[in-house]
Amino acid sequence: MALTSHHRVHPVRRTVGLVLVVAIVVVLLVKTWNQNRLADRIEESFRGWLEPAGQPSTRGR
């Protein structure tokens, strides 16, 4: 029983770690692009990540 509960914690921990890494990256990006329009930059980055490379989504550039 203890083994099953231990197994259940692993994916959650991994997800939390990924979220933390993403948050740190976002903070670094904000710090780097503080002068620029970081909102547009972050939106562009997220669009590039979410949408496939085959679809060129370059609006506002």
N, C-alpha and C positions, 0 to 999 in steps of 0.2 A: 504493500500500500504506500509506504514511504517513497519507494522508487517511482511509482506513477506520479505522485505529487511533485517529486523533484524534476521529472521529465517535463512536466507542464510549465515549470518556471523558465526553462531554457529559452523557448521562442519569445516569451514576453521580455526577458532580459535583453535578447538580441534586438528586439524592436526598440526598446528604450535606448539602447546604445546607439542605434542608427539615428534615432530622433535627436539625441544629444549631439552627435557628429554633425548632422544637418544644421542644428541650431548654431553650433560654433562656426560653421562655414558661413552661414548667413551673417552672423555678427562680424566676422572678418571682412566679408564683402561690404557691409555697411560702413565699417571703419575705413576701408580702402577708398570706397566711392562716396565719401561723405559730401564732397563738393558737387559731384555729378548728380543727375537725377537717378538716385538709387532705386526708386520705385520702378521706373521704366526698365532699368538694368535687370533688377531681380525678376520682373515680369518676363522679360526676354529670356533670361536664363531658365526660368521655370517652363516657359513655352518650349524651349529647345529640349528640355528634359522630358516633358510630358508627350509632346508631339513627335512622331517618327521623323527621321532625317529626310525621308523621301518627300515630305510635305514642306516646302519652303514657306515659313510664316514670318516674313519680314515686313511688318506693318509699323509705320512710324519711323522708318529708317531712310 
